[in-house]
Amino acid sequence: MPELNRSHLRILPLSEREHKMSVKDIYSLDTPIPKYKNEKLQIIAERIIQTRQNSNQVIWMMGAHVMRRGNSRYIIDLMERGIITHIATNGACAIHDFEMAYIGETLEDVEIYIKDGKFGNWEETGRYINQAINRGYQEQIGFGESIGKLIENEEENLTFTYRDISIFAAAYRLDIPITVHKGIGFDITDQHPSADYAAIGWTSGKDFLKFAESVSKLEDGVFLNLGSAVMGPEVYLKSLSMARNIATQRGEEIRHFTTANFDLIDFTDFQEEGKPTDAHYYHRPKKTILIRTVKDGGESYHISGDFSVTVPNLYSMITT
């Protein structure tokens, strides 16, 4: 069967791209916290504090939008304080994190660049991220660790002027697991001729098993899903099933933990699954994270609001 030949693509330098986000859009730790009142958020913050006092897991799974709303420094500080024990995310977050650390800007305008096929076809992002993944494949390390190593160690003779705001570099430096859960074709780096799909699949598969290992220690811990409607709940669900399978054979349990879902979407009753004729019945974060996986001893909370407001408030409640 015929395949598209990526060698025919016209790949452009990042210097020719306009960006919608820069380092100026990332909160400083002393930025005034936006007003937001939610008693459930306070409960989650207290649960996180208690969890870490007991040396249990706090897993932070997020979509790229959480980082794009300016929260990188908050997330890094929570890692440095020993609050977050595992970061899990997608390929888009790795891309934005790399570009922000490298040039201090990110986020192209899809509507403009898709018109003539320029969208996603950028040299530095595609080349260097894929080179990091290919090297990670050779070194038998995961996708997330490969990106963190690239930025923290300034590999490929690159200079990352804004390395201090890289979540991936911080996780690598602090030896905190950071995992990327990929799908081939999800990200602009998959378009680049240097993309090796075997390396992408292997390193992301490695990360899946790292994530499952953290989930296997979730008893009395906290799992946060921020802005991931499909990847987060699906990867979490499979990981939890594997972890419980092994725990059951050992006569152990993974049932008493707290889950929290952060999203713009609000639910009338987030703990009722509803009927197949209800739109929210098919919403994976609600069904998986808030209902099904906590029925046997866990607790769940849903926080509705923009991540530029909810995440800073959660950070403030934890650290003050």
C-alpha positions in Angstrom: 0.0 0.0 0.0 1.3 3.5 -0.8 2.6 5.8 2.0 3.2 9.5 2.3 6.9 10.3 1.8 8.0 12.6 4.6 11.2 13.5 2.7 9.0 15.6 0.5 7.9 17.9 3.3 9.1 21.5 3.5 10.4 21.9 7.0 10.8 25.5 8.2 12.9 27.0 11.1 11.2 28.0 14.3 12.5 31.6 13.7 9.8 31.9 10.9 6.9 30.9 13.2 4.7 33.3 15.1 3.9 32.3 18.7 0.9 32.9 20.9 2.7 32.3 24.2 6.0 33.4 25.7 7.8 33.3 29.1 5.9 36.4 30.0 2.8 34.3 30.3 4.2 32.0 32.9 3.3 32.9 36.5 6.1 33.8 38.9 5.8 32.2 42.3 5.1 35.6 43.9 2.3 36.5 41.4 -0.9 37.4 43.3 -3.2 34.4 43.3 -6.5 34.8 41.4 -9.6 34.7 43.6 -11.4 31.4 43.6 -13.5 29.8 46.3 -14.1 26.1 46.4 -14.3 24.1 49.6 -13.5 20.9 47.7 -10.2 22.4 46.5 -9.2 23.0 50.1 -10.0 19.4 51.0 -7.8 18.1 48.1 -5.0 20.4 49.2 -5.2 19.1 52.8 -5.3 15.5 51.5 -2.2 16.1 49.4 -0.3 17.5 52.4 -1.4 14.6 54.6 -0.4 12.1 51.9 3.1 13.4 51.6 3.5 13.6 55.4 2.8 9.9 55.3 5.3 9.4 52.4 2.6 8.2 50.0 2.1 8.9 46.3 0.8 12.2 44.7 0.5 11.5 41.0 0.0 14.6 38.8 -1.4 13.7 35.4 -2.1 16.6 33.0 -2.9 17.6 29.5 -0.7 20.3 27.8 -3.3 23.1 28.5 -2.3 23.1 32.2 1.2 24.2 31.2 -0.1 26.5 28.5 -2.1 28.4 31.2 1.1 29.5 32.8 1.6 27.0 35.7 5.1 25.6 35.0 6.8 27.3 38.0 4.1 26.1 40.4 4.5 22.5 39.2 8.2 22.7 39.4 8.1 24.2 42.9 5.7 21.4 44.1 8.3 18.9 42.8 11.1 20.7 44.5 9.2 20.7 47.8 8.7 16.9 47.5 4.9 17.2 47.0 4.5 15.7 43.5 6.0 12.2 43.2 5.1 11.5 39.6 4.3 13.7 36.6 2.4 12.1 33.7 1.5 13.9 30.5 1.3 13.8 26.7 3.5 14.6 23.8 2.1 18.1 23.4 3.3 19.1 26.8 6.8 17.8 26.0 6.7 20.0 22.8 5.6 23.1 24.6 8.0 22.6 27.4 10.9 22.1 25.0 10.1 25.1 22.9 9.6 27.3 26.0 12.9 26.3 27.4 14.7 26.6 24.1 13.4 29.9 22.6 11.1 31.3 25.3 8.0 31.0 23.1 5.6 28.3 22.0 2.0 27.7 20.7 1.6 28.3 17.0 -1.6 29.5 15.4 -3.2 26.3 13.9 -5.8 28.2 12.0 -3.2 30.3 10.1 -0.6 27.6 9.4 -2.9 24.7 8.5 -4.0 26.6 5.4 -0.9 25.8 3.4 0.4 22.9 5.4 3.0 24.8 7.4 1.4 23.7 10.7 3.7 21.5 12.7 6.4 21.3 10.2 9.2 23.1 12.2 12.8 22.0 12.2 14.2 22.4 15.7 11.2 21.0 17.6 10.9 17.9 15.4 14.6 17.2 15.0 15.8 17.6 18.5 12.9 16.0 20.3 13.1 13.0 18.0 16.8 12.8 18.4 16.3 12.7 22.2 13.7 9.9 21.8 16.0 7.9 19.5 18.9 8.3 21.9 16.5 7.3 24.8 15.6 4.2 22.8 19.2 3.3 22.5 19.9 3.9 26.2 16.7 2.0 27.2 15.1 4.9 29.0 11.6 6.4 28.7 10.2 9.2 26.6 9.8 11.7 29.4 13.3 11.0 30.9 14.8 11.4 27.4 13.3 14.9 27.0 14.2 16.0 30.5 17.8 14.7 29.9 18.0 16.7 26.7 17.0 20.0 28.3 18.8 19.6 31.7 22.1 18.5 30.2 21.8 20.8 27.1 22.5 17.9 24.8 23.0 18.2 21.0 25.1 21.3 21.8 21.9 23.2 22.4 21.5 26.1 24.8 18.3 26.2 26.8 18.1 29.8 27.9 14.9 29.2 29.8 15.7 25.8 31.3 14.6 27.0 34.7 10.9 26.9 33.6 11.2 23.4 32.1 9.0 20.8 34.0 10.9 18.0 32.2 14.3 19.3 33.1 13.2 19.7 36.7 11.8 16.2 36.9 15.1 14.8 35.5 17.2 16.9 37.9 15.1 15.8 40.9 14.9 12.2 39.8 11.1 12.3 39.8 9.4 10.1 37.2 8.0 12.0 34.3 6.1 9.9 31.8 4.8 10.7 28.3 1.8 8.7 27.1 1.8 9.0 23.3 -0.2 8.0 20.3 1.5 8.0 16.9 0.2 11.0 14.9 -1.0 12.9 17.9 1.9 15.4 17.8 3.7 17.6 15.4 7.0 15.9 16.1 5.5 12.8 14.4 5.4 14.7 11.1 9.2 15.3 11.0 11.3 13.0 8.8 13.5 12.2 11.8 10.6 10.6 13.7 11.3 6.9 14.4 8.0 5.3 15.3 9.6 2.3 16.8 11.6 4.5 19.2 8.5 6.6 20.0 6.5 3.5 20.7 9.2 1.8 22.8 10.0 4.8 25.0 6.3 5.6 25.6 5.7 2.0 26.4 8.5 2.2 28.9 6.7 5.2 30.4 3.5 3.3 30.6 5.1 0.7 32.8 6.8 3.4 35.0 3.4 5.0 35.5 1.8 1.7 36.4 4.5 1.1 39.0 3.6 4.5 40.6 -0.1 3.6 40.5 0.7 0.3 42.2 1.8 2.4 45.2 -1.4 4.6 45.2 -2.9 3.1 48.4 -3.6 6.0 50.8 -2.3 8.4 48.0 -3.8 11.0 45.7 -4.3 10.9 41.9 -4.9 14.2 40.1 -6.1 14.4 36.6 -5.9 17.9 35.2 -7.3 18.6 31.7 -7.0 15.2 30.1 -10.3 13.9 28.8 -9.1 10.7 27.2 -5.4 10.0 27.7 -5.4 10.5 31.5 -8.4 8.4 32.5 -7.5 5.6 30.0 -3.9 5.2 31.0 -4.8 5.4 34.6 -7.6 2.8 34.3 -5.3 0.2 32.6 -2.5 0.9 35.0 -4.8 0.5 38.0 -6.1 -2.8 36.7 -2.6 -4.2 36.3 -1.6 -2.9 39.7 -4.7 -4.4 41.4 -4.2 -7.7 39.6 -0.7 -8.1 41.1 -1.8 -6.7 44.5 -4.7 -9.2 44.7 -2.4 -12.1 44.2 -0.3 -10.8 47.1 -3.3 -10.4 49.4 -3.0 -6.6 49.2 -5.4 -3.8 48.2 -5.2 -0.6 46.3 -8.6 0.9 47.1 -8.2 3.6 49.7 -7.0 6.7 47.8 -8.3 10.1 46.7 -8.9 11.1 43.1 -9.5 14.6 41.8 -10.5 15.7 38.3 -9.8 19.3 37.2 -11.6 20.6 34.1 -13.6 23.4 32.6 -16.6 21.1 32.4 -18.9 21.1 35.4 -21.3 18.3 36.5 -24.6 18.5 38.3 -23.6 15.3 40.2 -20.2 14.1 39.4 -20.6 10.9 41.4 -23.6 9.6 39.5 -22.8 7.7 36.3 -26.2 8.4 34.7 -27.8 6.7 31.7 -26.3 5.8 28.3 -28.6 8.5 26.9 -26.8 11.2 29.0 -23.9 13.0 27.3 -21.8 12.9 30.5 -22.2 9.1 30.7 -19.5 8.9 28.1 -17.1 11.4 29.7 -14.1 9.3 30.7 -12.8 11.5 33.6 -16.2 11.3 35.3 -16.9 7.6 34.7 -13.4 6.3 35.3 -11.7 8.7 37.8 -14.6 10.0 39.8 -16.9 7.0 39.9 -15.7 3.5 38.9 -12.2 3.3 40.4 -13.1 4.7 43.8 -16.3 2.7 44.5 -14.6 0.3 46.8 -13.1 2.6 49.4 -11.8 5.7 47.7 -13.0 9.3 47.5 -13.3 11.6 44.5 -13.7 15.3 43.9 -14.3 17.4 40.8 -13.0 20.9 40.4 -14.4 23.1 37.6 -12.6 26.2 36.4 -9.8 27.6 34.2 -6.4 26.2 35.0 -5.0 29.7 35.2 -7.1 30.0 38.4 -7.6 26.5 39.9 -3.9 25.4 39.7 -2.5 28.6 41.3 -5.1 28.3 44.1 -4.3 24.7 44.7 -0.6 25.6 44.9 -1.3 28.4 47.3 -3.4 26.1 49.6 -0.6 23.5 49.7 2.3 25.8 50.3 0.9 28.4 52.7 
